[in-house]
């Protein structure tokens, strides 16, 4: 979408505006305004002209212009009907110098999760990657992953889904009395060996390039099983459709982007927001780390998103690892 059309949509989002006012605001002719209005109509926008000027009466369900219309966050949207991976495309844009761009796709054909695990991303989900250039040291990059998880969880809750976060970034729908078995130590664990602690609704994958003291770019990938049938998802996953019915993906993604922008503008607020959404804190957990297994009660998170686990030998601070929720045997 060209800059003139984007500026026109931003102006119309404020309410009815006359042709002369739009021409002056955009620095173009009235004929150019009319041309851009017609292009938006062809893209699916309902735009009427009355005594008070042009007004938007209908917005397409999904797409770049639809997501940008009324978005209260400083992002440009690049939309694809299908793409291999929004993160891969985001990396390409980052390498070309882009910033504050969100790559959105209706479907991903080659998506992946943490540790290069396969991630199913059929049409109807919310698949998006933010290309950012924050002025932060690389050690603080995990805060952006946590902020994305919070943003998704809040949007899911607004849609009526009882979502929460498993450290550090999996958004789950908990089922505390289902899908468990007892391990050799008499501890109940989830039967789903890939996503313990609930059914997976969404995940976040952050990739980075930088130097010792600064980040060059971040690509924060967000994958949400939105308007997707459960049968199309791996075992242990769920979708917004299965939980509460279909959601307006345009509004959902806007809420995610706006919340993410708000949180990252005030990094000190990210951890407290994450704690409010956490399913992990207060749980007995087992975390597989590069240096071995840490087991105990998850009691807190610390900058830049490390999990504090109270073990029999004292508190351990875990910066990375696969977290499994455990519960005492009945």
DAFEN-V290503 format. One record per residue. N is the residue number from 1. PHI is phi as a letter, one per 30 degrees, with the letter a starting at -180 (NA if undefined). PSI is psi in whole degrees, 0 to 359 (NA if undefined). Layout:
[[N,PHI,PSI] [N,PHI,PSI]]
This chain:
[[1,NA,130] [2,d,165] [3,d,323] [4,d,316] [5,d,321] [6,d,318] [7,d,324] [8,d,315] [9,d,319] [10,d,321] [11,d,317] [12,d,334] [13,d,338] [14,d,350] [15,k,181] [16,e,135] [17,b,136] [18,d,161] [19,e,311] [20,d,321] [21,d,319] [22,d,317] [23,d,318] [24,d,318] [25,d,323] [26,c,347] [27,i,35] [28,b,175] [29,d,164] [30,d,328] [31,d,322] [32,d,323] [33,d,312] [34,e,319] [35,d,318] [36,d,325] [37,d,316] [38,d,321] [39,d,321] [40,d,323] [41,d,318] [42,d,333] [43,d,359] [44,j,357] [45,d,139] [46,c,115] [47,b,120] [48,c,152] [49,c,122] [50,b,192] [51,d,331] [52,c,4] [53,j,196] [54,d,141] [55,b,145] [56,d,125] [57,c,342] [58,a,144] [59,b,136] [60,e,155] [61,d,321] [62,a,155] [63,k,171] [64,e,307] [65,d,323] [66,d,316] [67,d,322] [68,d,333] [69,d,116] [70,i,6] [71,d,123] [72,c,59] [73,a,148] [74,d,52] [75,c,141] [76,c,141] [77,c,131] [78,c,119] [79,c,141] [80,b,137] [81,d,320] [82,b,143] [83,a,153] [84,e,306] [85,a,128] [86,d,328] [87,d,320] [88,d,317] [89,d,322] [90,d,321] [91,d,321] [92,d,315] [93,d,320] [94,d,318] [95,d,335] [96,d,1] [97,j,6] [98,d,156] [99,a,152] [100,h,44] [101,c,141] [102,c,118] [103,d,123] [104,b,140] [105,b,147] [106,d,327] [107,b,143] [108,c,135] [109,c,351] [110,b,42] [111,d,163] [112,a,160] [113,c,201] [114,d,149] [115,h,28] [116,i,26] [117,d,146] [118,d,141] [119,b,120] [120,d,130] [121,b,69] [122,d,170] [123,e,142] [124,j,347] [125,d,178] [126,c,103] [127,c,114] [128,b,146] [129,b,127] [130,c,130] [131,c,117] [132,b,155] [133,b,67] [134,d,148] [135,d,76] [136,b,157] [137,d,153] [138,e,329] [139,d,339] [140,c,0] [141,e,324] [142,e,336] [143,d,327] [144,d,327] [145,d,315] [146,d,319] [147,d,321] [148,d,319] [149,d,319] [150,d,316] [151,d,317] [152,d,317] [153,d,317] [154,d,318] [155,d,320] [156,d,319] [157,d,322] [158,d,331] [159,d,356] [160,j,7] [161,c,133] [162,d,76] [163,c,154] [164,a,171] [165,c,131] [166,c,129] [167,e,135] [168,c,339] [169,b,9] [170,d,128] [171,c,121] [172,c,158] [173,c,115] [174,d,143] [175,b,81] [176,d,340] [177,c,11] [178,b,158] [179,i,40] [180,b,161] [181,b,169] [182,c,133] [183,d,184] [184,d,343] [185,c,9] [186,i,23] [187,c,132] [188,d,130] [189,b,163] [190,d,145] [191,d,337] [192,d,106] [193,d,349] [194,c,342] [195,a,73] [196,d,146] [197,j,359] [198,l,180] [199,d,135] [200,d,125] [201,c,324] [202,a,162] [203,b,166] [204,b,135] [205,b,115] [206,c,132] [207,b,151] [208,b,151] [209,b,138] [210,a,184] [211,c,185] [212,d,325] [213,c,357] [214,a,154] [215,d,132] [216,d,314] [217,a,157] [218,b,142] [219,b,113] [220,c,106] [221,c,134] [222,b,126] [223,b,120] [224,b,127] [225,d,92] [226,c,262] [227,c,66] [228,b,136] [229,d,140] [230,e,329] [231,d,338] [232,d,358] [233,c,159] [234,d,161] [235,e,141] [236,i,1] [237,c,160] [238,b,175] [239,b,163] [240,d,320] [241,e,315] [242,d,329] [243,d,311] [244,b,1] [245,j,175] [246,d,150] [247,c,154] [248,d,105] [249,d,326] [250,e,309] [251,d,319] [252,e,310] [253,d,322] [254,e,317] [255,d,321] [256,d,312] [257,d,319] [258,d,318] [259,d,318] [260,e,315] [261,d,319] [262,d,316] [263,d,316] [264,d,344] [265,d,344] [266,b,74] [267,e,331] [268,d,342] [269,d,351] [270,d,314] [271,d,318] [272,d,323] [273,d,320] [274,d,317] [275,e,322] [276,d,336] [277,c,359] [278,d,137] [279,c,341] [280,d,322] [281,d,134] [282,i,351] [283,c,152] [284,d,130] [285,b,159] [286,b,122] [287,c,122] [288,d,115] [289,c,167] [290,e,339] [291,c,13] [292,k,184] [293,c,134] [294,c,125] [295,b,138] [296,l,203] [297,c,128] [298,d,119] [299,c,342] [300,a,171] [301,b,147] [302,b,159] [303,e,132] [304,c,31] [305,k,17] [306,d,144] [307,c,131] [308,c,121] [309,c,126] [310,d,111] [311,c,177] [312,d,339] [313,c,4] [314,j,183] [315,d,138] [316,c,140] [317,c,119] [318,c,122] [319,c,335] [320,a,147] [321,l,170] [322,c,120] [323,c,133] [324,b,128] [325,d,131] [326,c,156] [327,b,144] [328,e,144] [329,d,146] [330,d,NA]]
